[in-house]
Amino acid sequence: MSLRYLTAGETHGPQLTAIIEGLPSNLQLDPDALNFELARRQKGYGRGRRMQIEKDTAQIVGGVRHGFTTGAPVALVVENNDWKHWQKIMNTWPIEGTDEEKRRVHRPRPGHADLNGGLKYNLKDLRNVLERSSARETAVRVAVGAVAKQLLERFGMRIAGHVIRIGEIEAPPHNLPLDELARVTEASSVRVADPETEKKMEAYIDKIKEEGDSIGGIVECIVEGVPVGLGSHVQYDRKLDGRIAQAVVSINAFKGVEIGIGFEAGTIPGSQVHDEILYSEERGYYRATNRLGGFEGGMTNGMPVVVRGVMKPIPTLYKPLQSVDIDTREPFAAQVERSDACAVPAASVVLEHVVAWEIAKAFLEKFGGDSIEEVERNYQGYLNQLESY
């Protein structure tokens, strides 16, 4: 069975819920590691007041017993602490009250799903759209990706993410080993490896916030230890780089994705793009460089997977843009909901977990079994095959 998940829940509802199907039995899960990843998503310079309200933890309420998966669907719950202030407004069942009491939203915000969702689902209260389209949903997506990370780590794969640009401030290139990159950026308020860049980014975010504006940026994640041959060239929807690209752009506010050098490949000759193939007894086949970000023909090639995503500025601004009231069809200054000036550092954490999920899914498609022991046997057989090729 293919690995898959669904999420449910609203930003001001009681909880966010995810159900993961397709995990093999006997995979040991560490709840502390799971919650560590959720805490990482809440950090970052420029975050708003919601992150002071929520202290995210994930409860596993199905599919795990005594620390090990059972092969049944795994159910995860991330509670919303802010729910206590919204119980009447977000009640499941009908309540008496005015639009004010229900906090009906009839003024769509530019850049959000408000108006499109209202038109599509014929909803005259746009809260029914914004509650689900909120980036709060990424909390439970990180929880799902954190489970995938633990599967990848079992098979020697490691992942780290960092920020490479916020607005006009770009971090300089680095040559840090992956573990060192993870350690250094975890201690950074904006998830960059360079302390001077960190100071510049903080000052830049402060300036943007003072202006009532918001700012986006570019984030990157790197996965090491990925075996050759995940994904396939034989059909468009089996190409793993394509599946990762779709998953990345599905993250709230992400508008672009690059694999390896990405768009730069359209500006330089092929001799500076393609990675020469080498061979040694110790490493087997490998590439001299990694400009293609670990992919050729939609398949992993054994080099580190490098994925970059661009996040647009958050569209909820404290100097609102113009919009149109759906009741009166009169112009107005768009409604302000609580928001962040910059969520790029958090976005790098979300990127990690989205990519981790897609690689875990492809890994189990190739080596899957009903138990983790069966997966290990299948994987070891493949490694033997590669060694003798």
FENWO-V643375 format. One record per residue. SS is DSSP state (H for helix, E for strand, C for the rest). BURIAL is + if it has 16 or more other C-alpha atoms within 10 Angstrom, else -. D_FIRST is the distance of its C-alpha to the first C-alpha in whole Angstrom. Layout:
ss | burial | d_first
SS | BURIAL | D_FIRST
SS | BURIAL | D_FIRST
This chain:
ss | burial | d_first
C | - | 0
C | - | 4
C | + | 6
E | - | 9
E | + | 12
E | - | 15
E | + | 19
E | - | 22
C | + | 25
C | + | 29
C | + | 31
C | + | 34
C | + | 32
C | + | 31
E | + | 28
E | + | 25
E | + | 21
E | + | 18
E | + | 15
E | + | 12
E | + | 8
C | + | 6
C | + | 9
C | + | 10
E | + | 13
C | + | 16
C | + | 16
E | + | 20
C | + | 20
C | - | 24
H | - | 25
H | - | 28
H | - | 26
H | + | 24
H | + | 27
H | - | 29
H | + | 27
H | + | 27
H | + | 31
H | + | 31
H | + | 30
C | + | 33
C | + | 35
C | + | 37
C | + | 41
C | + | 41
C | + | 39
C | + | 40
C | - | 41
H | - | 38
H | + | 37
H | - | 40
H | - | 39
C | - | 35
C | - | 34
C | + | 30
C | + | 28
E | + | 25
E | + | 24
E | + | 21
E | - | 21
E | + | 18
C | + | 16
E | + | 18
E | - | 21
C | - | 24
C | - | 22
E | - | 19
E | + | 15
C | + | 15
C | + | 11
C | - | 12
C | + | 12
E | + | 14
E | + | 17
E | + | 20
E | + | 23
E | + | 26
E | + | 29
C | + | 32
H | + | 35
H | + | 37
H | + | 36
H | - | 39
H | - | 41
C | - | 39
C | - | 38
C | + | 41
C | + | 40
C | + | 36
C | - | 36
C | - | 34
C | - | 37
C | - | 40
C | - | 43
C | - | 46
C | - | 47
C | - | 48
H | - | 46
H | - | 48
H | - | 46
H | + | 43
C | + | 43
C | - | 42
C | + | 42
C | + | 43
E | + | 44
C | + | 41
C | + | 41
C | + | 41
C | - | 38
C | + | 35
C | + | 33
H | + | 36
H | + | 38
H | - | 35
H | + | 33
H | + | 36
H | - | 37
H | - | 33
H | - | 32
C | - | 36
C | - | 37
C | + | 40
C | + | 39
C | + | 37
H | + | 36
H | + | 34
H | + | 32
H | + | 33
H | + | 32
H | + | 28
H | + | 29
C | + | 30
H | + | 29
H | + | 29
H | + | 25
H | + | 25
H | + | 25
H | + | 22
H | + | 20
H | + | 22
H | + | 21
H | + | 17
H | + | 18
H | + | 20
H | + | 17
H | + | 16
H | + | 19
H | + | 19
H | + | 16
H | + | 18
H | - | 21
H | - | 20
C | - | 19
C | - | 23
C | + | 22
E | + | 24
E | + | 25
E | + | 28
E | + | 29
E | + | 33
E | + | 35
E | + | 37
E | + | 39
E | + | 40
C | + | 42
C | - | 45
E | - | 45
E | + | 43
C | + | 42
C | - | 43
C | - | 41
C | - | 40
C | - | 39
C | - | 38
C | - | 35
H | + | 32
H | - | 33
H | - | 36
H | + | 35
H | + | 33
H | - | 36
H | + | 38
H | + | 36
H | + | 35
C | - | 39
C | + | 40
C | + | 40
C | + | 39
C | + | 36
C | + | 39
C | + | 40
C | - | 43
H | + | 46
H | - | 48
H | + | 45
H | + | 44
H | - | 48
H | - | 48
H | + | 45
H | + | 46
H | - | 49
H | + | 47
H | + | 45
H | + | 48
H | - | 50
H | + | 47
H | + | 47
H | - | 51
C | - | 51
C | - | 48
C | + | 46
C | + | 42
C | + | 41
C | + | 38
E | + | 37
E | + | 35
E | + | 32
E | + | 30
E | + | 28
E | + | 27
E | + | 24
E | + | 26
C | + | 24
C | + | 21
C | + | 21
C | + | 22
C | + | 19
C | + | 16
C | + | 16
C | + | 18
C | - | 21
C | - | 20
C | - | 19
H | - | 20
H | - | 17
H | + | 15
C | + | 18
H | + | 18
H | + | 21
H | + | 21
H | + | 18
H | + | 20
H | + | 23
H | - | 21
H | + | 20
H | + | 23
H | + | 25
C | - | 23
C | + | 25
C | + | 28
C | + | 31
E | + | 30
E | - | 31
E | + | 30
E | + | 28
E | + | 29
E | + | 28
C | + | 30
C | + | 34
H | + | 32
H | - | 35
H | - | 38
H | - | 37
H | - | 38
C | - | 42
C | - | 42
C | - | 43
H | - | 40
H | - | 41
H | - | 41
C | + | 37
C | + | 35
C | + | 35
C | - | 36
E | - | 35
E | - | 36
E | - | 36
E | - | 37
C | - | 36
C | - | 35
C | - | 32
E | - | 32
E | + | 31
E | + | 31
E | + | 33
C | - | 36
C | + | 35
C | + | 32
C | + | 33
C | + | 30
C | + | 28
C | + | 26
E | + | 25
E | + | 26
C | - | 25
C | + | 22
E | + | 21
E | + | 21
C | + | 25
C | + | 25
C | + | 27
C | + | 27
E | + | 25
E | + | 27
E | + | 27
E | + | 29
E | + | 29
E | + | 32
E | + | 33
C | + | 36
C | + | 38
C | + | 37
C | + | 39
C | + | 40
C | + | 44
C | + | 47
C | - | 49
C | + | 47
C | + | 47
E | - | 48
E | + | 46
E | + | 47
E | + | 47
C | + | 45
C | - | 48
C | - | 51
C | - | 50
C | - | 52
E | - | 51
E | - | 51
E | - | 50
C | + | 46
C | + | 45
C | + | 44
C | - | 41
C | - | 41
C | + | 39
C | + | 39
C | + | 42
C | + | 39
C | + | 35
H | + | 35
H | + | 34
H | + | 32
H | + | 30
H | + | 30
H | + | 28
H | + | 25
H | + | 25
H | + | 24
H | + | 21
H | + | 20
H | + | 20
H | + | 18
H | + | 15
H | + | 15
H | + | 16
H | + | 13
H | + | 10
H | + | 12
H | + | 12
H | + | 9
H | + | 8
H | + | 11
H | + | 11
C | + | 8
C | + | 9
C | - | 9
E | + | 12
H | + | 14
H | - | 16
H | - | 14
H | + | 13
H | + | 16
H | - | 17
H | - | 15
H | + | 17
H | - | 20
H | - | 20
H | + | 19
H | - | 22
H | - | 24
H | - | 24
H | - | 25
H | - | 28
H | - | 29
C | - | 29
